[in-house]
Amino acid sequence: MEFCRPTGWRARLVLSVAAAGAVAAIGAGSASAAHVASVVVVPASPNVNGWYKVLPHVTVTFANDPGPTHLEGIQSVTCGGGPGVSSPGASFPFSFPFQGPSLPIPVNFTAQSPNPGGTVWNCNATYEEQPFICFFGICFPSGQWLPGPVIGTGGNLRIDLTQPTLAPTVSPNPVPLNGTATASPNASDALSGIDTALTSCGPVDTSTVGPHTVSCIATDRAGNARTAIAHYTVGYVFGGFGPPVGSGPNTVNSGRAVPLKFTVSDVNGVPVNNLTSVSVTAVTAPCDLGSTPDLPGEQAANGGLLKHGGGSYSWVWKTPKSYARSCKTLRLDLGDGIFHTAYFRFVK
């Protein structure tokens, strides 16, 4: 009786999946001809940056290759890898070696990559071989399974399912009328990173005073995008209070009329002559004199805003007698939502 094994080692291919999901031969062995028949990744490939923004699915197909001197079967398959990698039925020993021509094994990804390096996955099939017994040139299986090769494949897929974060701002803010400002998306993405070519903000409009918004968009390298709004205010250029009101403490008696004189222009010094009204309020400021209740708004002694041409205005403040023995911060709003302040001490 003659015990026959293959007369020579036959070459086998070990296949791998690169980060982009492409199948590539990486080496040749010298054992059985058992091999990975295919590795199919759906979607077939990531984006141009090497990232998936959806969960991919991998199917690995192991093949048997019995020869004229032996049978071949898959005894067990084990698949695994990084967090979020699962394979239904991927880790099981067969009660008898699987001898079908091919065995497809699914590998599922259930979560995004834990870090920018991606998610590693792998599958290994353990083979067994049964040599033939030959009598006078007639061969048949011996019935004895012997350990065969372990064939493996794997790869690294980078998956980012989350949108980037934005905290857009406008600088400067407030912006002077007809001035220049820049909106910044201030975007970040901890996994795939920001695609700067696809991250930007719209133009900042400064042609009118008041509150404004500008839209910004950020896209990460996986293709996930998010938009956010930046808020900003456009204001007049305030020339400051003219005499008798100064920048320091202004000491006055309550009930007195205080002229508020000021100029208004845009960022280029062009006078603004179309103001029709202003808003004046006063709020309690800490001081050694004491405090008195604030009023909802202050009154003008002469009925309202006076225009003097060239962007020059005046508004005469009729101070209440109830402010005696207190300190107040005067707040002048030109209609753009920005307060211009002056500090007053009402000594009596």
C-alpha positions as YAML, in Angstrom:
chain: A
units: angstrom
residues:
- id: 1
  name: MET
  ca: [0.00, 0.00, 0.00]
- id: 2
  name: GLU
  ca: [1.25, 3.47, -0.85]
- id: 3
  name: PHE
  ca: [0.42, 6.68, 1.21]
- id: 4
  name: CYS
  ca: [0.39, 9.62, -1.19]
- id: 5
  name: ARG
  ca: [0.77, 13.31, -0.38]
- id: 6
  name: PRO
  ca: [1.13, 16.02, -3.00]
- id: 7
  name: THR
  ca: [4.49, 15.60, -4.66]
- id: 8
  name: GLY
  ca: [5.25, 19.30, -4.40]
- id: 9
  name: TRP
  ca: [4.07, 22.41, -2.63]
- id: 10
  name: ARG
  ca: [1.78, 24.45, -4.80]
- id: 11
  name: ALA
  ca: [1.77, 28.22, -4.74]
- id: 12
  name: ARG
  ca: [-1.05, 30.02, -3.02]
- id: 13
  name: LEU
  ca: [-2.08, 33.68, -2.99]
- id: 14
  name: VAL
  ca: [-2.80, 35.64, 0.15]
- id: 15
  name: LEU
  ca: [-5.03, 38.62, -0.55]
- id: 16
  name: SER
  ca: [-5.44, 41.79, 1.43]
- id: 17
  name: VAL
  ca: [-7.67, 44.86, 1.48]
- id: 18
  name: ALA
  ca: [-5.90, 48.18, 1.54]
- id: 19
  name: ALA
  ca: [-7.40, 51.23, 3.22]
- id: 20
  name: ALA
  ca: [-9.08, 52.20, -0.04]
- id: 21
  name: GLY
  ca: [-10.84, 48.81, -0.21]
- id: 22
  name: ALA
  ca: [-8.98, 47.52, -3.29]
- id: 23
  name: VAL
  ca: [-7.96, 43.85, -3.48]
- id: 24
  name: ALA
  ca: [-4.23, 43.36, -3.97]
- id: 25
  name: ALA
  ca: [-1.87, 40.34, -3.94]
- id: 26
  name: ILE
  ca: [0.77, 40.72, -1.25]
- id: 27
  name: GLY
  ca: [2.71, 37.48, -1.36]
- id: 28
  name: ALA
  ca: [2.97, 33.82, -2.31]
- id: 29
  name: GLY
  ca: [3.29, 30.79, -0.06]
- id: 30
  name: SER
  ca: [4.28, 27.18, -0.57]
- id: 31
  name: ALA
  ca: [1.54, 25.16, 1.10]
- id: 32
  name: SER
  ca: [-1.87, 24.11, -0.15]
- id: 33
  name: ALA
  ca: [-3.57, 25.93, -3.00]
- id: 34
  name: ALA
  ca: [-6.31, 27.00, -0.60]
- id: 35
  name: HIS
  ca: [-6.77, 30.73, -0.92]
- id: 36
  name: VAL
  ca: [-8.95, 33.81, -0.51]
- id: 37
  name: ALA
  ca: [-11.06, 33.83, -3.66]
- id: 38
  name: SER
  ca: [-12.27, 37.41, -3.29]
- id: 39
  name: VAL
  ca: [-12.73, 40.35, -0.97]
- id: 40
  name: VAL
  ca: [-15.67, 42.58, -1.87]
- id: 41
  name: VAL
  ca: [-16.18, 45.93, -0.12]
- id: 42
  name: VAL
  ca: [-19.47, 47.83, -0.49]
- id: 43
  name: PRO
  ca: [-19.23, 50.74, -1.20]
- id: 44
  name: ALA
  ca: [-16.40, 49.63, -3.45]
- id: 45
  name: SER
  ca: [-14.05, 52.43, -2.46]
- id: 46
  name: PRO
  ca: [-13.85, 55.42, -0.12]
- id: 47
  name: ASN
  ca: [-13.73, 59.05, -1.24]
- id: 48
  name: VAL
  ca: [-10.63, 60.71, -2.65]
- id: 49
  name: ASN
  ca: [-9.34, 61.33, 0.89]
- id: 50
  name: GLY
  ca: [-9.54, 57.64, 1.78]
- id: 51
  name: TRP
  ca: [-12.60, 57.91, 4.06]
- id: 52
  name: TYR
  ca: [-16.07, 56.37, 4.15]
- id: 53
  name: LYS
  ca: [-18.99, 58.42, 5.45]
- id: 54
  name: VAL
  ca: [-21.29, 55.36, 5.47]
- id: 55
  name: LEU
  ca: [-20.79, 51.99, 7.13]
- id: 56
  name: PRO
  ca: [-19.10, 49.64, 4.66]
- id: 57
  name: HIS
  ca: [-19.77, 45.91, 4.34]
- id: 58
  name: VAL
  ca: [-17.08, 43.37, 3.49]
- id: 59
  name: THR
  ca: [-17.55, 39.85, 2.14]
- id: 60
  name: VAL
  ca: [-14.54, 37.54, 2.21]
- id: 61
  name: THR
  ca: [-14.79, 34.34, 0.15]
- id: 62
  name: PHE
  ca: [-12.45, 31.48, 1.01]
- id: 63
  name: ALA
  ca: [-11.94, 28.79, -1.62]
- id: 64
  name: ASN
  ca: [-11.13, 25.08, -1.46]
- id: 65
  name: ASP
  ca: [-8.80, 23.62, -4.04]
- id: 66
  name: PRO
  ca: [-8.68, 19.80, -3.78]
- id: 67
  name: GLY
  ca: [-6.08, 18.12, -5.92]
- id: 68
  name: PRO
  ca: [-5.65, 14.68, -7.43]
- id: 69
  name: THR
  ca: [-3.83, 13.47, -4.32]
- id: 70
  name: HIS
  ca: [-5.87, 15.03, -1.51]
- id: 71
  name: LEU
  ca: [-9.17, 16.48, -0.35]
- id: 72
  name: GLU
  ca: [-9.34, 19.94, 1.19]
- id: 73
  name: GLY
  ca: [-11.83, 21.48, 3.61]
- id: 74
  name: ILE
  ca: [-12.29, 24.53, 5.85]
- id: 75
  name: GLN
  ca: [-12.33, 23.51, 9.49]
- id: 76
  name: SER
  ca: [-12.99, 26.96, 11.04]
- id: 77
  name: VAL
  ca: [-13.22, 30.66, 10.20]
- id: 78
  name: THR
  ca: [-12.56, 33.51, 12.61]
- id: 79
  name: CYS
  ca: [-13.14, 37.18, 11.79]
- id: 80
  name: GLY
  ca: [-12.68, 40.19, 14.00]
- id: 81
  name: GLY
  ca: [-10.79, 43.40, 14.43]
- id: 82
  name: GLY
  ca: [-11.27, 46.80, 15.97]
- id: 83
  name: PRO
  ca: [-14.34, 48.22, 17.72]
- id: 84
  name: GLY
  ca: [-17.50, 48.02, 15.64]
- id: 85
  name: VAL
  ca: [-16.38, 44.99, 13.60]
- id: 86
  name: SER
  ca: [-18.68, 41.97, 13.66]
- id: 87
  name: SER
  ca: [-19.19, 38.90, 11.52]
- id: 88
  name: PRO
  ca: [-22.31, 36.75, 11.96]
- id: 89
  name: GLY
  ca: [-21.18, 33.15, 12.09]
- id: 90
  name: ALA
  ca: [-17.60, 34.15, 11.48]
- id: 91
  name: SER
  ca: [-16.16, 32.20, 14.38]
- id: 92
  name: PHE
  ca: [-17.24, 28.60, 14.23]
- id: 93
  name: PRO
  ca: [-15.65, 25.19, 13.88]
- id: 94
  name: PHE
  ca: [-17.36, 22.88, 11.42]
- id: 95
  name: SER
  ca: [-18.19, 19.45, 12.80]
- id: 96
  name: PHE
  ca: [-16.69, 18.19, 9.56]
- id: 97
  name: PRO
  ca: [-14.44, 20.24, 7.24]
- id: 98
  name: PHE
  ca: [-16.44, 22.32, 4.78]
- id: 99
  name: GLN
  ca: [-15.60, 21.00, 1.33]
- id: 100
  name: GLY
  ca: [-17.72, 23.24, -0.89]
- id: 101
  name: PRO
  ca: [-15.87, 25.14, -3.61]
- id: 102
  name: SER
  ca: [-16.14, 28.47, -1.80]
- id: 103
  name: LEU
  ca: [-17.35, 29.91, 1.52]
- id: 104
  name: PRO
  ca: [-18.41, 33.61, 1.66]
- id: 105
  name: ILE
  ca: [-18.07, 35.22, 5.09]
- id: 106
  name: PRO
  ca: [-19.70, 38.63, 5.87]
- id: 107
  name: VAL
  ca: [-17.81, 41.24, 7.88]
- id: 108
  name: ASN
  ca: [-19.97, 44.10, 9.12]
- id: 109
  name: PHE
  ca: [-18.94, 47.50, 10.44]
- id: 110
  name: THR
  ca: [-21.40, 48.83, 13.03]
- id: 111
  name: ALA
  ca: [-19.60, 51.98, 14.20]
- id: 112
  name: GLN
  ca: [-17.26, 54.64, 12.92]
- id: 113
  name: SER
  ca: [-13.52, 54.32, 13.38]
- id: 114
  name: PRO
  ca: [-12.32, 54.91, 16.94]
- id: 115
  name: ASN
  ca: [-9.46, 57.17, 15.79]
- id: 116
  name: PRO
  ca: [-7.98, 58.73, 12.64]
- id: 117
  name: GLY
  ca: [-6.02, 55.53, 12.02]
- id: 118
  name: GLY
  ca: [-9.19, 53.70, 10.97]
- id: 119
  name: THR
  ca: [-10.70, 50.34, 11.86]
- id: 120
  name: VAL
  ca: [-8.60, 47.20, 11.42]
- id: 121
  name: TRP
  ca: [-10.38, 43.98, 10.41]
- id: 122
  name: ASN
  ca: [-9.20, 40.46, 9.63]
- id: 123
  name: CYS
  ca: [-10.47, 36.99, 8.68]
- id: 124
  name: ASN
  ca: [-8.61, 33.71, 9.03]
- id: 125
  name: ALA
  ca: [-9.64, 30.30, 7.72]
- id: 126
  name: THR
  ca: [-8.10, 27.11, 9.11]
- id: 127
  name: TYR
  ca: [-7.90, 24.35, 6.51]
- id: 128
  name: GLU
  ca: [-7.57, 20.56, 6.83]
- id: 129
  name: GLU
  ca: [-6.45, 18.12, 4.20]
- id: 130
  name: GLN
  ca: [-7.18, 14.47, 3.68]
- id: 131
  name: PRO
  ca: [-4.53, 12.59, 1.70]
- id: 132
  name: PHE
  ca: [-5.42, 9.85, -0.74]
- id: 133
  name: ILE
  ca: [-4.45, 6.20, -0.37]
- id: 134
  name: CYS
  ca: [-3.39, 4.66, -3.64]
- id: 135
  name: PHE
  ca: [-3.43, 0.97, -4.65]
- id: 136
  name: PHE
  ca: [-1.74, 0.16, -7.93]
- id: 137
  name: GLY
  ca: [-2.45, 3.65, -9.26]
- id: 138
  name: ILE
  ca: [-6.03, 3.73, -7.97]
- id: 139
  name: CYS
  ca: [-6.42, 6.43, -5.25]
- id: 140
  name: PHE
  ca: [-9.21, 7.17, -2.79]
- id: 141
  name: PRO
  ca: [-9.52, 9.33, 0.36]
- id: 142
  name: SER
  ca: [-7.78, 7.92, 3.38]
- id: 143
  name: GLY
  ca: [-10.52, 9.14, 5.78]
- id: 144
  name: GLN
  ca: [-7.98, 10.90, 7.99]
- id: 145
  name: TRP
  ca: [-8.01, 14.72, 8.11]
- id: 146
  name: LEU
  ca: [-4.67, 16.34, 8.80]
- id: 147
  name: PRO
  ca: [-3.90, 19.96, 9.74]
- id: 148
  name: GLY
  ca: [-3.59, 22.24, 6.74]
- id: 149
  name: PRO
  ca: [-2.67, 25.90, 6.28]
- id: 150
  name: VAL
  ca: [-4.24, 28.97, 7.90]
- id: 151
  name: ILE
  ca: [-5.22, 31.47, 5.22]
- id: 152
  name: GLY
  ca: [-5.88, 35.04, 6.25]
- id: 153
  name: THR
  ca: [-6.77, 38.43, 4.90]
- id: 154
  name: GLY
  ca: [-7.58, 41.81, 6.37]
- id: 155
  name: GLY
  ca: [-7.43, 45.51, 5.97]
- id: 156
  name: ASN
  ca: [-7.97, 48.91, 7.46]
- id: 157
  name: LEU
  ca: [-11.05, 50.99, 6.60]
- id: 158
  name: ARG
  ca: [-11.38, 54.59, 7.76]
- id: 159
  name: ILE
  ca: [-14.98, 55.49, 8.63]
- id: 160
  name: ASP
  ca: [-16.29, 58.87, 9.79]
- id: 161
  name: LEU
  ca: [-20.06, 59.16, 10.22]
- id: 162
  name: THR
  ca: [-20.24, 62.43, 12.17]
- id: 163
  name: GLN
  ca: [-20.48, 66.02, 11.00]
- id: 164
  name: PRO
  ca: [-17.78, 68.52, 11.91]
- id: 165
  name: THR
  ca: [-18.40, 71.16, 14.54]
- id: 166
  name: LEU
  ca: [-18.53, 74.91, 13.89]
- id: 167
  name: ALA
  ca: [-18.37, 77.97, 16.12]
- id: 168
  name: PRO
  ca: [-18.44, 80.75, 13.51]
- id: 169
  name: THR
  ca: [-17.51, 84.30, 14.41]
- id: 170
  name: VAL
  ca: [-17.21, 87.68, 12.72]
- id: 171
  name: SER
  ca: [-14.26, 89.96, 13.44]
- id: 172
  name: PRO
  ca: [-14.42, 92.76, 14.29]
- id: 173
  name: ASN
  ca: [-17.83, 92.70, 15.91]
- id: 174
  name: PRO
  ca: [-19.48, 95.23, 16.00]
- id: 175
  name: VAL
  ca: [-18.45, 96.27, 12.50]
- id: 176
  name: PRO
  ca: [-18.44, 99.97, 11.56]
- id: 177
  name: LEU
  ca: [-20.84, 101.02, 8.82]
- id: 178
  name: ASN
  ca: [-19.29, 100.29, 5.39]
- id: 179
  name: GLY
  ca: [-16.31, 98.70, 7.13]
- id: 180
  name: THR
  ca: [-14.50, 95.44, 6.44]
- id: 181
  name: ALA
  ca: [-14.93, 92.29, 8.50]
- id: 182
  name: THR
  ca: [-14.11, 88.61, 8.14]
- id: 183
  name: ALA
  ca: [-16.29, 85.62, 9.03]
- id: 184
  name: SER
  ca: [-14.45, 82.51, 10.23]
- id: 185
  name: PRO
  ca: [-16.09, 79.07, 10.51]
- id: 186
  name: ASN
  ca: [-13.80, 77.92, 13.36]
- id: 187
  name: ALA
  ca: [-14.46, 74.33, 12.35]
- id: 188
  name: SER
  ca: [-12.98, 71.16, 13.80]
- id: 189
  name: ASP
  ca: [-13.31, 67.43, 13.26]
- id: 190
  name: ALA
  ca: [-11.59, 65.00, 15.58]
- id: 191
  name: LEU
  ca: [-11.69, 62.00, 13.23]
- id: 192
  name: SER
  ca: [-11.11, 62.62, 9.53]
- id: 193
  name: GLY
  ca: [-10.22, 66.30, 9.91]
- id: 194
  name: ILE
  ca: [-11.47, 69.39, 8.09]
- id: 195
  name: ASP
  ca: [-11.40, 69.66, 4.31]
- id: 196
  name: THR
  ca: [-10.29, 73.29, 4.10]
- id: 197
  name: ALA
  ca: [-11.14, 73.52, 0.41]
- id: 198
  name: LEU
  ca: [-14.80, 72.92, 1.24]
- id: 199
  name: THR
  ca: [-15.00, 75.01, 4.42]
- id: 200
  name: SER
  ca: [-15.86, 78.70, 4.23]
- id: 201
  name: CYS
  ca: [-18.24, 81.54, 5.15]
- id: 202
  name: GLY
  ca: [-20.26, 83.91, 3.04]
- id: 203
  name: PRO
  ca: [-19.46, 87.62, 2.63]
- id: 204
  name: VAL
  ca: [-20.01, 90.00, 5.55]
- id: 205
  name: ASP
  ca: [-22.49, 92.74, 4.61]
- id: 206
  name: THR
  ca: [-21.78, 96.09, 6.32]
- id: 207
  name: SER
  ca: [-23.90, 98.38, 4.15]
- id: 208
  name: THR
  ca: [-26.68, 98.83, 6.72]
- id: 209
  name: VAL
  ca: [-26.66, 99.20, 10.49]
- id: 210
  name: GLY
  ca: [-28.23, 96.76, 12.93]
- id: 211
  name: PRO
  ca: [-28.07, 93.00, 13.52]
- id: 212
  name: HIS
  ca: [-26.93, 90.75, 10.68]
- id: 213
  name: THR
  ca: [-26.11, 87.07, 10.07]
- id: 214
  name: VAL
  ca: [-23.71, 85.24, 7.78]
- id: 215
  name: SER
  ca: [-23.78, 81.52, 6.95]
- id: 216
  name: CYS
  ca: [-20.73, 79.27, 7.23]
- id: 217
  name: ILE
  ca: [-20.23, 75.66, 6.09]
- id: 218
  name: ALA
  ca: [-17.65, 73.09, 7.15]
- id: 219
  name: THR
  ca: [-16.93, 69.75, 5.47]
- id: 220
  name: ASP
  ca: [-14.72, 67.03, 6.88]
- id: 221
  name: ARG
  ca: [-12.42, 64.82, 4.81]
- id: 222
  name: ALA
  ca: [-15.03, 62.06, 4.77]
- id: 223
  name: GLY
  ca: [-17.56, 64.39, 3.11]
- id: 224
  name: ASN
  ca: [-19.81, 65.08, 6.10]
- id: 225
  name: ALA
  ca: [-20.96, 68.72, 6.08]
- id: 226
  name: ARG
  ca: [-22.60, 71.10, 8.55]
- id: 227
  name: THR
  ca: [-23.70, 74.73, 8.35]
- id: 228
  name: ALA
  ca: [-23.97, 77.31, 11.12]
- id: 229
  name: ILE
  ca: [-24.85, 81.00, 11.44]
- id: 230
  name: ALA
  ca: [-22.64, 83.78, 12.82]
- id: 231
  name: HIS
  ca: [-24.36, 86.84, 14.26]
- id: 232
  name: TYR
  ca: [-22.84, 90.31, 14.11]
- id: 233
  name: THR
  ca: [-23.84, 93.96, 14.40]
- id: 234
  name: VAL
  ca: [-23.08, 96.85, 12.07]
- id: 235
  name: GLY
  ca: [-22.93, 100.21, 13.84]
- id: 236
  name: TYR
  ca: [-22.41, 103.87, 13.16]
- id: 237
  name: VAL
  ca: [-19.06, 105.45, 13.89]
- id: 238
  name: PHE
  ca: [-19.72, 107.53, 17.00]
- id: 239
  name: GLY
  ca: [-17.58, 110.65, 17.35]
- id: 240
  name: GLY
  ca: [-17.92, 110.80, 21.14]
- id: 241
  name: PHE
  ca: [-19.81, 113.20, 23.38]
- id: 242
  name: GLY
  ca: [-18.97, 116.87, 22.99]
- id: 243
  name: PRO
  ca: [-18.80, 119.43, 25.83]
- id: 244
  name: PRO
  ca: [-20.19, 119.80, 28.40]
- id: 245
  name: VAL
  ca: [-20.26, 115.98, 28.68]
- id: 246
  name: GLY
  ca: [-16.85, 114.38, 29.09]
- id: 247
  name: SER
  ca: [-15.42, 110.89, 29.35]
- id: 248
  name: GLY
  ca: [-14.85, 111.08, 33.12]
- id: 249
  name: PRO
  ca: [-17.39, 111.51, 35.90]
- id: 250
  name: ASN
  ca: [-19.85, 114.27, 35.01]
- id: 251
  name: THR
  ca: [-21.10, 115.90, 38.21]
- id: 252
  name: VAL
  ca: [-24.51, 117.56, 37.90]
- id: 253
  name: ASN
  ca: [-27.60, 118.38, 39.94]
- id: 254
  name: SER
  ca: [-30.70, 116.30, 39.36]
- id: 255
  name: GLY
  ca: [-33.42, 118.01, 37.33]
- id: 256
  name: ARG
  ca: [-30.89, 119.91, 35.24]
- id: 257
  name: ALA
  ca: [-31.00, 119.78, 31.41]
- id: 258
  name: VAL
  ca: [-27.80, 118.24, 30.01]
- id: 259
  name: PRO
  ca: [-27.08, 118.72, 26.28]
- id: 260
  name: LEU
  ca: [-25.73, 115.58, 24.61]
- id: 261
  name: LYS
  ca: [-23.75, 116.63, 21.54]
- id: 262
  name: PHE
  ca: [-22.24, 114.08, 19.16]
- id: 263
  name: THR
  ca: [-21.29, 113.30, 15.56]
- id: 264
  name: VAL
  ca: [-22.11, 110.25, 13.46]
- id: 265
  name: SER
  ca: [-20.36, 108.91, 10.33]
- id: 266
  name: ASP
  ca: [-19.41, 105.71, 8.53]
- id: 267
  name: VAL
  ca: [-15.98, 104.06, 8.63]
- id: 268
  name: ASN
  ca: [-14.72, 106.35, 5.86]
- id: 269
  name: GLY
  ca: [-15.70, 109.54, 7.72]
- id: 270
  name: VAL
  ca: [-18.73, 110.18, 5.51]
- id: 271
  name: PRO
  ca: [-21.30, 112.02, 7.69]
- id: 272
  name: VAL
  ca: [-24.57, 110.27, 8.47]
- id: 273
  name: ASN
  ca: [-27.34, 112.85, 8.22]
- id: 274
  name: ASN
  ca: [-30.45, 110.69, 8.19]
- id: 275
  name: LEU
  ca: [-30.92, 109.85, 11.88]
- id: 276
  name: THR
  ca: [-34.49, 110.58, 12.95]
- id: 277
  name: SER
  ca: [-34.40, 109.51, 16.59]
- id: 278
  name: VAL
  ca: [-32.19, 108.08, 19.31]
- id: 279
  name: SER
  ca: [-32.86, 106.06, 22.45]
- id: 280
  name: VAL
  ca: [-31.51, 107.24, 25.81]
- id: 281
  name: THR
  ca: [-31.58, 105.20, 29.02]
- id: 282
  name: ALA
  ca: [-29.80, 105.46, 32.36]
- id: 283
  name: VAL
  ca: [-28.91, 102.59, 34.69]
- id: 284
  name: THR
  ca: [-27.66, 102.65, 38.25]
- id: 285
  name: ALA
  ca: [-23.88, 102.72, 38.67]
- id: 286
  name: PRO
  ca: [-22.13, 101.93, 41.97]
- id: 287
  name: CYS
  ca: [-20.93, 104.96, 43.89]
- id: 288
  name: ASP
  ca: [-20.65, 106.48, 47.37]
- id: 289
  name: LEU
  ca: [-23.77, 108.65, 46.97]
- id: 290
  name: GLY
  ca: [-26.32, 105.88, 47.08]
- id: 291
  name: SER
  ca: [-28.78, 104.55, 44.49]
- id: 292
  name: THR
  ca: [-32.21, 105.43, 43.11]
- id: 293
  name: PRO
  ca: [-34.67, 103.50, 40.93]
- id: 294
  name: ASP
  ca: [-34.00, 103.47, 37.19]
- id: 295
  name: LEU
  ca: [-36.61, 104.70, 34.72]
- id: 296
  name: PRO
  ca: [-37.70, 102.82, 31.54]
- id: 297
  name: GLY
  ca: [-36.37, 105.65, 29.40]
- id: 298
  name: GLU
  ca: [-35.09, 109.19, 29.58]
- id: 299
  name: GLN
  ca: [-36.89, 112.30, 28.34]
- id: 300
  name: ALA
  ca: [-35.67, 115.08, 26.08]
- id: 301
  name: ALA
  ca: [-36.00, 118.65, 27.28]
- id: 302
  name: ASN
  ca: [-36.54, 120.03, 23.77]
- id: 303
  name: GLY
  ca: [-38.76, 117.34, 22.27]
- id: 304
  name: GLY
  ca: [-36.21, 115.14, 20.53]
- id: 305
  name: LEU
  ca: [-33.19, 114.85, 18.29]
- id: 306
  name: LEU
  ca: [-31.81, 117.99, 16.67]
- id: 307
  name: LYS
  ca: [-29.81, 117.89, 13.40]
- id: 308
  name: HIS
  ca: [-27.05, 120.42, 12.81]
- id: 309
  name: GLY
  ca: [-25.67, 119.12, 9.48]
- id: 310
  name: GLY
  ca: [-22.42, 117.37, 8.66]
- id: 311
  name: GLY
  ca: [-23.40, 114.38, 10.82]
- id: 312
  name: SER
  ca: [-23.70, 116.57, 13.92]
- id: 313
  name: TYR
  ca: [-26.60, 116.08, 16.37]
- id: 314
  name: SER
  ca: [-27.75, 117.08, 19.82]
- id: 315
  name: TRP
  ca: [-30.27, 115.73, 22.28]
- id: 316
  name: VAL
  ca: [-30.97, 117.60, 25.54]
- id: 317
  name: TRP
  ca: [-31.42, 115.24, 28.47]
- id: 318
  name: LYS
  ca: [-33.96, 116.39, 31.07]
- id: 319
  name: THR
  ca: [-32.54, 114.64, 34.13]
- id: 320
  name: PRO
  ca: [-35.16, 113.53, 36.71]
- id: 321
  name: LYS
  ca: [-35.10, 115.08, 40.18]
- id: 322
  name: SER
  ca: [-35.51, 111.53, 41.55]
- id: 323
  name: TYR
  ca: [-31.88, 110.84, 40.63]
- id: 324
  name: ALA
  ca: [-30.56, 113.04, 43.47]
- id: 325
  name: ARG
  ca: [-27.82, 111.41, 45.53]
- id: 326
  name: SER
  ca: [-27.10, 108.60, 43.02]
- id: 327
  name: CYS
  ca: [-24.86, 107.72, 40.11]
- id: 328
  name: LYS
  ca: [-26.05, 106.69, 36.66]
- id: 329
  name: THR
  ca: [-24.52, 105.40, 33.44]
- id: 330
  name: LEU
  ca: [-26.13, 107.15, 30.50]
- id: 331
  name: ARG
  ca: [-26.61, 104.89, 27.44]
- id: 332
  name: LEU
  ca: [-27.18, 106.45, 24.01]
- id: 333
  name: ASP
  ca: [-28.40, 104.13, 21.21]
- id: 334
  name: LEU
  ca: [-28.27, 105.65, 17.74]
- id: 335
  name: GLY
  ca: [-30.59, 102.97, 16.37]
- id: 336
  name: ASP
  ca: [-27.92, 100.35, 15.65]
- id: 337
  name: GLY
  ca: [-28.26, 98.52, 18.98]
- id: 338
  name: ILE
  ca: [-24.90, 99.74, 20.31]
- id: 339
  name: PHE
  ca: [-24.64, 101.71, 23.56]
- id: 340
  name: HIS
  ca: [-22.45, 104.80, 23.85]
- id: 341
  name: THR
  ca: [-22.05, 105.65, 27.52]
- id: 342
  name: ALA
  ca: [-21.20, 108.47, 29.88]
- id: 343
  name: TYR
  ca: [-20.97, 108.40, 33.69]
- id: 344
  name: PHE
  ca: [-22.92, 110.91, 35.84]
- id: 345
  name: ARG
  ca: [-22.90, 111.78, 39.56]
- id: 346
  name: PHE
  ca: [-26.05, 113.52, 40.79]
- id: 347
  name: VAL
  ca: [-24.82, 115.22, 43.97]
- id: 348
  name: LYS
  ca: [-28.20, 116.69, 44.87]
...
